[in-house]
């Protein structure tokens, strides 16, 4: 990829791009930003040359963004919001009036726990703010943040490098779950009985041995993992449909226990909890909109 020299790029083109995304129509985009329709068309041609992509194609529904345009639109909107903040003194963000789009990286577990309350807060406090949520995991969260694919991640990740920031949202513990009418599990389930069962576990990388297995191995113990799935939200459904026992995060199973139904019980051994954090690049530290989002996520995490 050849380097881009910002001095040779007209950054006003990003304003045109953002207006086309918002309006889906060249004439309305021109009206939105105070340009003529020919000027917008000329800017679009320059954008196409700059990105090497059509960006928008005509259809009966107007100007439809290409996959590349859809992918970069949130980043462009975020850049323009930050520029506006700088020009206003770098300290202004009104969630009730903002139309900013934030791009978050969440696993399906973190999305299940955090998104319902987060979206409820947005409905109440920031109806114009939108979210793009991209799937992430322990292993790819920090690279996604480094590459700019997302602007904030929430979940469990390795220790971040010094140019990233991290804040604890909550600590998560573990629970065991079986289907509610599991006939062979009556009364107390001790460690020997637990180890004799067939187990279900979640591994986003597909590894048949995970966190619980590492805890068991430290004690010289081993369980039989019969099924490994790559998505957390598959675990409650498969537990309900089988004789498998799942030992997974409590916040994943507790809200669904009555609906499926499931029987929950504490693990028959001590499994250390793990931390769920939010992590962001240091370049967002002073961004007022980002500060607001982090504050809301922190409050949401404390109630999770």
DRENFI-783309 format. One record per residue (C-alpha): residue number from 1; chain; z negated, y negated, x negated. Coordinates in steps of 0.5 Angstrom, whole numbers, always signed. Each point is the difference from the previous one (the first is absolute). Layout:
R   n chain     w     v     u
R NUM     A     Z     Y     X
...
# end
This chain:
R   n chain     w     v     u
R   1     A    +0    +0    +0
R   2     A    +2    -7    -3
R   3     A    -5    -5    -1
R   4     A    -1    -5    +6
R   5     A    +0    -8    -3
R   6     A    -4    -4    +5
R   7     A    +3    -6    -2
R   8     A    +7    +2    +2
R   9     A    -3    +2    +7
R  10     A    +0    -4    +6
R  11     A    -7    +2    +3
R  12     A    +2    -4    +7
R  13     A    +4    +6    +1
R  14     A    -6    +4    +1
R  15     A    -2    -5    +6
R  16     A    +7    +2    +3
R  17     A    -1    +7    -1
R  18     A    -7    -1    +4
R  19     A    +3    -4    +5
R  20     A    +6    +6    +1
R  21     A    -5    +5    +1
R  22     A    -4    -4    +5
R  23     A    +5    -2    +4
R  24     A    +6    +6    -1
R  25     A    +5    -6    +2
R  26     A    +3    -4    -5
R  27     A    +1    -6    +5
R  28     A    -8    +0    +2
R  29     A    -2    +1    -8
R  30     A    +4    -6    -1
R  31     A    -4    -4    +5
R  32     A    -6    +3    -2
R  33     A    +0    -3    -7
R  34     A    +4    -6    +1
R  35     A    +7    +2    -3
R  36     A    +7    +1    +3
R  37     A    +3    +6    +2
R  38     A    +5    +0    -6
R  39     A    -6    -1    -5
R  40     A    -3    +6    +2
R  41     A    +6    +4    +0
R  42     A    +1    -3    -7
R  43     A    -7    +2    -2
R  44     A    +0    +7    +3
R  45     A    +7    +1    -5
R  46     A    -4    -2    -6
R  47     A    -6    +4    +2
R  48     A    +5    +6    +1
R  49     A    +2    -1    -7
R  50     A    -7    -1    -3
R  51     A    -3    +7    +3
R  52     A    +7    +4    +0
R  53     A    -1    +2    +7
R  54     A    +3    -3    +7
R  55     A    -7    -1    +2
R  56     A    +2    -2    +7
R  57     A    +5    +4    +4
R  58     A    +3    -3    +7
R  59     A    -1    +4    +6
R  60     A    +0    -1    +8
R  61     A    -8    -1    -1
R  62     A    +1    -6    -6
R  63     A    -1    +0    -7
R  64     A    -3    +7    -2
R  65     A    -3    +1    -6
R  66     A    +2    +5    -5
R  67     A    -6    +5    -3
R  68     A    +0    -4    -6
R  69     A    -1    -7    +4
R  70     A    -6    +4    +4
R  71     A    -3    +2    -6
R  72     A    +0    -7    -4
R  73     A    -2    -4    +7
R  74     A    -7    +1    -1
R  75     A    -1    -2    -7
R  76     A    +5    -6    +1
R  77     A    -5    -3    +6
R  78     A    -6    +1    -4
R  79     A    +3    -4    -6
R  80     A    +2    -5    +5
R  81     A    -7    +0    +3
R  82     A    -3    -1    -7
R  83     A    +5    -6    -2
R  84     A    -2    -3    +7
R  85     A    -7    +1    -2
R  86     A    +1    -3    -7
R  87     A    +3    -6    +3
R  88     A    -6    -1    +5
R  89     A    -5    +0    -6
R  90     A    +0    +7    +0
R  91     A    -6    +1    +4
R  92     A    +3    +0    +7
R  93     A    +1    +6    +5
R  94     A    -1    +0    +7
R  95     A    +0    +7    +3
R  96     A    +1    -2    +7
R  97     A    +6    -4    -2
R  98     A    +3    +4    -6
R  99     A    +6    +5    +1
R 100     A    -1    +3    -7
R 101     A    +2    +7    -1
R 102     A    -5    +4    -4
R 103     A    +2    +7    -3
R 104     A    -5    +5    -1
R 105     A    +0    +7    -3
R 106     A    -5    +5    +4
R 107     A    +0    +7    +0
R 108     A    +0    +3    +7
R 109     A    -8    +1    -1
R 110     A    -1    -7    -2
R 111     A    +5    -2    +6
R 112     A    -4    +4    +5
R 113     A    -6    -3    -2
R 114     A    +1    -7    -1
R 115     A    +7    -2    +4
R 116     A    -3    +0    +7
R 117     A    -6    -5    -1
R 118     A    +5    -4    -5
R 119     A    +5    -1    +5
R 120     A    -5    -1    +5
R 121     A    -2    -6    -4
R 122     A    +7    -3    -1
R 123     A    +1    +0    +7
R 124     A    -6    -4    +1
R 125     A    +0    -4    -6
R 126     A    +7    +0    -2
R 127     A    +5    +1    +5
R 128     A    +6    -2    -4
R 129     A    -2    +4    -6
R 130     A    +4    +7    -1
R 131     A    -1    +6    -5
R 132     A    +4    +4    -3
R 133     A    -3    +7    -2
R 134     A    +3    +4    -5
R 135     A    -3    +7    -2
R 136     A    -4    +1    -6
R 137     A    -5    +5    -4
R 138     A    -5    +1    -5
R 139     A    +6    +1    -5
R 140     A    +5    -6    +2
R 141     A    -4    -5    +2
R 142     A    -1    -4    -6
R 143     A    +7    +1    -2
R 144     A    +2    -3    +7
R 145     A    -4    -6    -1
R 146     A    +2    -1    -8
R 147     A    +8    +0    +3
R 148     A    -1    -5    +5
R 149     A    +1    +5    +6
R 150     A    -6    -2    +3
R 151     A    -5    -5    -1
R 152     A    -6    +3    +2
R 153     A    -2    +8    +0
R 154     A    -6    +3    +3
R 155     A    -3    +7    -1
R 156     A    -3    +4    -6
R 157     A    +4    -2    -6
R 158     A    -1    +1    -8
R 159     A    -4    -6    -3
R 160     A    +5    -6    +0
R 161     A    +3    -3    -7
R 162     A    -4    -7    -1
R 163     A    +6    -4    +3
R 164     A    -2    +3    +7
R 165     A    -6    -1    +4
R 166     A    -4    +5    +4
R 167     A    -5    -1    +6
R 168     A    -4    +6    +3
R 169     A    +1    +1    +8
R 170     A    -4    +6    +1
R 171     A    -3    +6    -3
R 172     A    +3    +6    +4
R 173     A    -4    +7    +0
R 174     A    +3    +7    +2
R 175     A    -1    +4    +7
R 176     A    +2    +7    +1
R 177     A    +4    +1    +7
R 178     A    +2    +7    +4
R 179     A    +3    +0    +6
R 180     A    -5    +0    +6
R 181     A    +1    +7    +3
R 182     A    +0    +3    -7
R 183     A    -3    +7    +2
R 184     A    -2    +2    -7
R 185     A    -4    -6    -2
R 186     A    -7    +0    +4
R 187     A    -6    -3    -3
R 188     A    -1    -3    -7
R 189     A    +5    +1    -5
R 190     A    -3    +1    -7
R 191     A    +4    +0    -6
R 192     A    +2    +7    +0
R 193     A    +3    +0    +7
R 194     A    +3    -6    -2
R 195     A    +4    +3    -6
R 196     A    +2    +6    +4
R 197     A    +4    -4    +5
R 198     A    +7    -2    -1
R 199     A    +1    -8    -2
R 200     A    +5    -5    +2
R 201     A    +0    -6    -5
R 202     A    +4    -7    -1
R 203     A    +4    -1    -6
R 204     A    +5    -6    +0
R 205     A    +3    +3    -6
R 206     A    +0    +7    +2
R 207     A    -5    +3    -4
R 208     A    -3    +6    +3
R 209     A    -7    -2    -4
R 210     A    -3    -6    +2
R 211     A    -7    -4    -1
R 212     A    -4    +5    +4
R 213     A    +3    +5    -5
R 214     A    -2    -4    -6
R 215     A    -7    -1    +3
R 216     A    -1    +8    +1
R 217     A    +3    +2    -7
R 218     A    -5    -4    -3
R 219     A    -5    +4    +3
R 220     A    +4    +7    -2
R 221     A    +2    +0    +8
R 222     A    +7    +1    +3
R 223     A    +3    +0    +7
R 224     A    +6    +3    +3
R 225     A    +5    -6    +2
R 226     A    +5    +3    +5
R 227     A    +3    -6    +2
R 228     A    +2    -7    -4
R 229     A    +3    -6    +3
R 230     A    +2    -6    -2
R 231     A    -2    -5    +5
R 232     A    -7    -1    +2
R 233     A    +1    -1    +8
R 234     A    +3    +8    +0
R 235     A    -7    +2    -2
R 236     A    -3    -1    +7
R 237     A    +6    +3    +4
R 238     A    +0    +6    -4
R 239     A    -7    +1    +0
R 240     A    +0    +0    +7
R 241     A    +6    +5    +1
R 242     A    -3    +5    -5
R 243     A    -6    +4    -3
R 244     A    +0    -4    -6
R 245     A    -6    -5    -3
R 246     A    +2    -7    -2
R 247     A    -5    -4    -5
R 248     A    +3    -7    +0
R 249     A    -2    -7    +1
R 250     A    -5    -1    +6
R 251     A    +4    -6    +2
R 252     A    +6    +4    +1
R 253     A    -4    +5    +5
R 254     A    -5    -3    +3
R 255     A    +4    -4    +5
R 256     A    +4    +6    +2
R 257     A    -5    +5    +1
R 258     A    -1    -1    +7
R 259     A    +7    -1    +2
R 260     A    +3    +7    -3
R 261     A    -6    +2    +0
R 262     A    -3    +2    -7
R 263     A    -7    +2    -2
R 264     A    -2    -4    -6
R 265     A    -6    +2    -5
R 266     A    -2    -2    -7
R 267     A    +3    +4    -6
R 268     A    -5    +5    -3
R 269     A    +0    -3    -7
R 270     A    +0    -7    -2
R 271     A    +6    -4    -1
R 272     A    +0    -7    -3
R 273     A    +3    -5    +4
R 274     A    +6    -4    -2
R 275     A    +1    -8    +0
R 276     A    +6    -3    +5
R 277     A    +2    -6    -3
R 278     A    +5    -6    +1
R 279     A    +4    -2    -7
R 280     A    +4    -5    -1
R 281     A    +4    -4    -6
R 282     A    -4    -6    -3
R 283     A    +6    -4    +2
R 284     A    -2    +0    +7
R 285     A    -7    -2    -2
R 286     A    +0    -7    +2
R 287     A    +5    +1    +6
R 288     A    -4    -3    +6
R 289     A    +4    +5    +5
R 290     A    -1    +6    -5
R 291     A    -7    -2    +0
R 292     A    -1    +0    +8
R 293     A    +3    +7    +0
R 294     A    -4    +2    -5
R 295     A    -6    -2    +4
R 296     A    +2    +3    +6
R 297     A    +1    +6    -3
R 298     A    -7    +0    -3
R 299     A    -3    -1    +7
R 300     A    +4    +5    +3
R 301     A    -2    +5    -6
R 302     A    -7    -1    +1
R 303     A    +0    +2    +8
R 304     A    +5    +6    -2
# end
